[in-house]
């Protein structure tokens, strides 16, 4: 009887240890550290820059450097900004003929037609909807 009792305790302890834990950032919700970027509308983790939501299923981190001081702790509507000044500087960080350009508001390098973000911080080429960036993407 003691052997069966001991085995039961071992099995229960193993089940507790083997129970998978969910990711801390799965979808946007209270207490997950996600906020709305006031410039881009992207919902991202304010500390890491990790983009949250269904359009980034692999949780590819987007560096917070392009977004200094624009991530609110709680989602907020974008604030109106002055029209950006177009730049004619060529984009040298991506290869020619890939259709990539630099977003003038965010600094992200993305395919202007599809909104696909280019660069080493998005190795799986997770698309970010271009609707978030209307008229701000310059093709190279």
Residue frames as qw, qx, qy, qz and C-alpha x, y, z in Angstrom:
[[0.000, 0.885, 0.466, 0.000, 0.00, 0.00, 0.00],
 [0.305, -0.788, 0.109, 0.524, 2.87, 2.37, 0.78],
 [0.412, -0.091, 0.604, 0.677, 4.41, 1.64, -2.64],
 [0.187, 0.640, 0.647, 0.370, 1.16, 2.53, -4.43],
 [0.176, -0.927, -0.253, 0.215, 0.84, 5.72, -2.37],
 [0.401, -0.577, 0.325, 0.633, 4.44, 6.71, -3.17],
 [0.359, 0.182, 0.674, 0.619, 3.91, 6.04, -6.89],
 [0.075, 0.822, 0.551, 0.125, 0.74, 8.14, -6.88],
 [0.253, -0.873, -0.013, 0.417, 2.65, 11.08, -5.39],
 [0.412, -0.310, 0.529, 0.675, 5.43, 10.75, -8.00],
 [0.280, 0.459, 0.702, 0.466, 2.91, 10.62, -10.88],
 [0.039, -0.915, -0.399, 0.041, 1.03, 13.68, -9.60],
 [0.347, -0.743, 0.178, 0.544, 4.26, 15.63, -9.07],
 [0.409, -0.040, 0.631, 0.658, 5.39, 14.77, -12.60],
 [0.192, 0.686, 0.636, 0.295, 2.07, 15.94, -14.05],
 [0.157, -0.934, -0.182, 0.263, 2.38, 19.30, -12.27],
 [0.389, -0.555, 0.397, 0.618, 5.95, 19.80, -13.49],
 [0.359, 0.111, 0.723, 0.579, 5.13, 18.80, -17.08],
 [0.227, 0.805, 0.531, -0.135, 2.15, 21.14, -17.38],
 [0.451, 0.323, 0.224, 0.802, 3.05, 23.66, -20.11],
 [0.092, -0.647, -0.319, 0.686, 2.84, 27.33, -19.25],
 [0.440, 0.794, 0.377, 0.182, 1.37, 29.86, -21.64],
 [0.478, 0.303, 0.019, 0.824, 3.41, 32.67, -23.12],
 [0.165, -0.523, -0.404, 0.732, 3.28, 35.94, -21.20],
 [0.261, 0.481, -0.141, -0.825, 2.46, 37.78, -24.42],
 [0.370, 0.257, 0.866, 0.219, -0.12, 35.98, -26.53],
 [0.100, 0.703, 0.493, 0.503, -2.80, 38.53, -27.28],
 [0.057, 0.403, -0.205, 0.890, -3.28, 42.03, -26.03],
 [0.568, -0.607, -0.538, -0.141, -4.79, 42.17, -22.58],
 [0.378, -0.870, 0.134, -0.286, -4.55, 43.67, -19.14],
 [0.658, -0.642, 0.394, 0.018, -1.27, 43.23, -17.31],
 [0.910, 0.191, 0.232, 0.285, 0.73, 41.94, -20.26],
 [0.423, -0.523, 0.228, 0.704, 2.88, 45.04, -20.71],
 [0.382, 0.379, 0.587, 0.604, 1.40, 45.84, -24.10],
 [0.056, 0.682, 0.232, -0.691, 0.60, 49.36, -25.18],
 [0.570, 0.719, 0.369, 0.149, -0.39, 51.21, -28.32],
 [0.484, -0.131, 0.185, 0.845, 2.37, 53.03, -30.17],
 [0.179, 0.744, 0.306, -0.566, 1.03, 56.55, -30.69],
 [0.122, 0.567, -0.456, -0.675, 2.76, 56.96, -34.06],
 [0.175, 0.192, -0.868, -0.423, 2.20, 53.61, -35.73],
 [0.771, -0.119, -0.049, -0.623, -0.83, 52.14, -34.01],
 [0.641, 0.158, -0.748, 0.074, 1.17, 48.95, -33.43],
 [0.733, -0.606, 0.096, -0.294, 0.39, 47.22, -30.17],
 [0.672, 0.381, -0.542, 0.332, 3.71, 46.25, -28.67],
 [0.720, -0.515, -0.322, 0.335, 5.36, 45.44, -25.37],
 [0.020, 0.988, -0.049, 0.146, 6.56, 48.82, -24.11],
 [0.550, -0.701, 0.423, 0.166, 9.74, 47.40, -22.55],
 [0.646, -0.154, 0.649, 0.371, 10.97, 44.99, -25.22],
 [0.262, 0.457, -0.398, -0.751, 9.40, 46.40, -28.38],
 [0.176, 0.102, 0.966, 0.160, 7.84, 42.99, -29.03],
 [0.421, -0.016, -0.285, -0.861, 4.84, 43.42, -31.29],
 [0.330, 0.126, 0.852, -0.385, 1.69, 41.78, -29.89],
 [0.611, 0.397, 0.126, -0.674, -1.32, 40.49, -31.77],
 [0.856, 0.224, 0.463, -0.050, -2.39, 38.03, -34.44],
 [0.619, 0.775, -0.126, 0.012, -0.29, 39.64, -37.19],
 [0.173, 0.678, -0.684, 0.207, 2.92, 38.60, -35.41],
 [0.926, -0.245, -0.140, -0.249, 2.24, 34.96, -34.54],
 [0.842, 0.099, -0.347, 0.402, 5.89, 34.10, -34.04],
 [0.447, -0.873, -0.078, 0.179, 6.43, 37.10, -31.72],
 [0.669, 0.336, 0.004, 0.663, 9.30, 38.51, -33.77],
 [0.326, -0.720, -0.240, 0.564, 10.75, 41.37, -31.72],
 [0.378, 0.761, 0.154, 0.504, 10.85, 44.76, -33.40],
 [0.501, -0.049, -0.357, 0.787, 13.53, 46.83, -31.69],
 [0.137, -0.841, -0.470, 0.230, 12.08, 49.60, -29.53],
 [0.397, -0.309, 0.135, 0.854, 14.74, 52.04, -30.79],
 [0.074, 0.322, 0.495, 0.803, 12.54, 53.33, -33.66],
 [0.369, -0.683, -0.507, -0.375, 9.80, 54.06, -31.14],
 [0.356, -0.013, -0.535, 0.766, 11.38, 56.17, -28.36],
 [0.067, 0.202, 0.439, -0.873, 8.81, 57.52, -25.92],
 [0.450, 0.034, -0.325, -0.831, 5.78, 56.74, -28.01],
 [0.490, -0.179, -0.843, -0.129, 4.49, 53.56, -26.36],
 [0.475, -0.464, 0.174, -0.727, 1.69, 54.11, -23.87],
 [0.168, -0.145, 0.912, -0.344, 1.06, 51.74, -20.99],
 [0.483, 0.428, 0.694, -0.320, -2.57, 51.53, -22.09],
 [0.390, 0.380, 0.623, 0.561, -3.86, 51.56, -25.69],
 [0.056, 0.682, 0.196, -0.702, -4.53, 55.05, -26.96],
 [0.596, 0.741, 0.307, 0.044, -5.62, 56.67, -30.18],
 [0.628, 0.148, 0.134, 0.752, -2.86, 58.05, -32.43],
 [0.093, -0.763, -0.175, 0.615, -2.20, 61.75, -31.94],
 [0.568, 0.803, 0.161, 0.087, -2.32, 64.01, -34.98],
 [0.588, -0.416, 0.262, 0.642, 1.09, 64.84, -36.38],
 [0.243, 0.751, -0.222, -0.572, 2.36, 67.27, -38.97],
 [0.878, 0.474, -0.008, -0.067, 2.76, 65.96, -42.50],
 [0.741, -0.387, 0.339, 0.432, 6.16, 64.29, -42.83],
 [0.222, 0.801, -0.360, -0.425, 8.72, 65.81, -45.15],
 [0.957, 0.286, 0.050, 0.023, 9.48, 63.42, -48.03],
 [0.363, -0.693, 0.535, 0.320, 13.10, 62.38, -48.31],
 [0.751, 0.577, -0.254, -0.196, 14.90, 61.36, -51.46],
 [0.204, -0.610, 0.765, -0.042, 17.65, 59.47, -49.66],
 [0.704, 0.174, -0.632, -0.274, 18.14, 56.00, -51.15],
 [0.831, -0.420, 0.260, -0.257, 17.52, 52.98, -48.95],
 [0.383, 0.596, -0.705, 0.012, 20.79, 51.07, -48.72],
 [0.422, -0.332, 0.760, -0.365, 19.87, 48.52, -46.07],
 [0.776, 0.234, 0.553, -0.192, 17.93, 46.29, -48.47],
 [0.444, -0.053, 0.679, 0.582, 18.79, 44.86, -51.88],
 [0.275, 0.295, -0.274, -0.873, 17.66, 46.51, -55.09],
 [0.461, 0.008, -0.692, -0.556, 14.50, 45.24, -56.73],
 [0.197, -0.210, -0.914, 0.284, 12.92, 43.95, -53.53],
 [0.247, -0.649, -0.473, -0.542, 10.31, 46.71, -53.35],
 [0.536, -0.549, -0.473, 0.433, 11.42, 47.73, -49.88],
 [0.132, 0.680, 0.006, 0.722, 11.32, 51.28, -48.65],
 [0.274, -0.086, -0.615, 0.735, 11.69, 53.15, -45.39],
 [0.221, -0.776, -0.578, -0.120, 8.57, 54.19, -43.54],
 [0.204, 0.572, -0.130, 0.784, 9.01, 57.90, -42.85],
 [0.536, -0.667, 0.032, -0.517, 7.11, 57.78, -39.56],
 [0.894, -0.429, 0.109, -0.076, 8.53, 54.64, -37.97],
 [0.046, -0.724, 0.676, 0.129, 11.88, 54.09, -39.66],
 [0.762, -0.006, 0.646, -0.039, 10.83, 50.50, -40.41],
 [0.163, 0.386, -0.682, -0.599, 12.05, 49.14, -43.72],
 [0.581, 0.253, 0.716, -0.293, 9.10, 47.41, -45.36],
 [0.218, 0.233, 0.743, 0.589, 7.70, 46.37, -48.72],
 [0.192, 0.143, 0.096, -0.966, 5.53, 49.33, -49.65],
 [0.512, -0.074, -0.554, -0.652, 2.90, 47.27, -51.50],
 [0.675, -0.263, -0.682, -0.094, 2.33, 44.52, -48.95],
 [0.474, -0.768, 0.171, -0.395, 3.50, 46.07, -45.70],
 [0.944, -0.096, -0.212, 0.234, 5.97, 43.19, -45.25],
 [0.302, -0.909, 0.283, 0.042, 8.67, 44.33, -42.87],
 [0.812, 0.433, -0.293, 0.262, 12.21, 43.73, -44.12],
 [0.011, -0.768, 0.498, -0.402, 15.37, 43.42, -42.13],
 [0.408, 0.208, -0.850, 0.259, 17.19, 41.16, -39.68],
 [0.251, -0.067, 0.644, -0.720, 14.69, 41.79, -36.88],
 [0.765, 0.224, 0.239, -0.555, 11.94, 40.04, -38.89],
 [0.108, -0.377, 0.861, 0.324, 13.67, 36.91, -40.21],
 [0.338, 0.298, 0.893, -0.002, 10.40, 35.09, -40.86],
 [0.053, -0.102, -0.414, -0.903, 9.01, 38.06, -42.85],
 [0.016, 0.562, 0.776, -0.285, 5.84, 38.38, -40.81],
 [0.110, 0.520, 0.367, 0.763, 3.64, 40.93, -42.61],
 [0.052, -0.443, -0.474, 0.759, 2.52, 44.03, -40.75],
 [0.343, 0.709, 0.609, 0.089, -0.64, 45.36, -42.40],
 [0.345, 0.195, 0.178, 0.901, 0.10, 48.36, -44.66],
 [0.199, -0.777, -0.464, -0.376, -3.17, 49.95, -43.56],
 [0.555, -0.703, -0.217, 0.389, -1.30, 51.11, -40.46],
 [0.409, -0.433, 0.249, 0.764, 1.12, 53.08, -42.64],
 [0.510, 0.720, 0.456, 0.115, -0.92, 54.83, -45.37],
 [0.378, 0.888, 0.049, 0.258, 1.16, 57.01, -47.66],
 [0.335, -0.880, 0.337, 0.015, 4.34, 56.99, -45.63],
 [0.815, -0.191, 0.470, 0.279, 6.41, 54.31, -47.36],
 [0.293, 0.797, -0.369, -0.378, 9.04, 55.42, -49.89],
 [0.969, 0.178, 0.130, 0.112, 10.17, 52.79, -52.37],
 [0.524, -0.546, 0.391, 0.523, 13.90, 52.45, -52.88]]
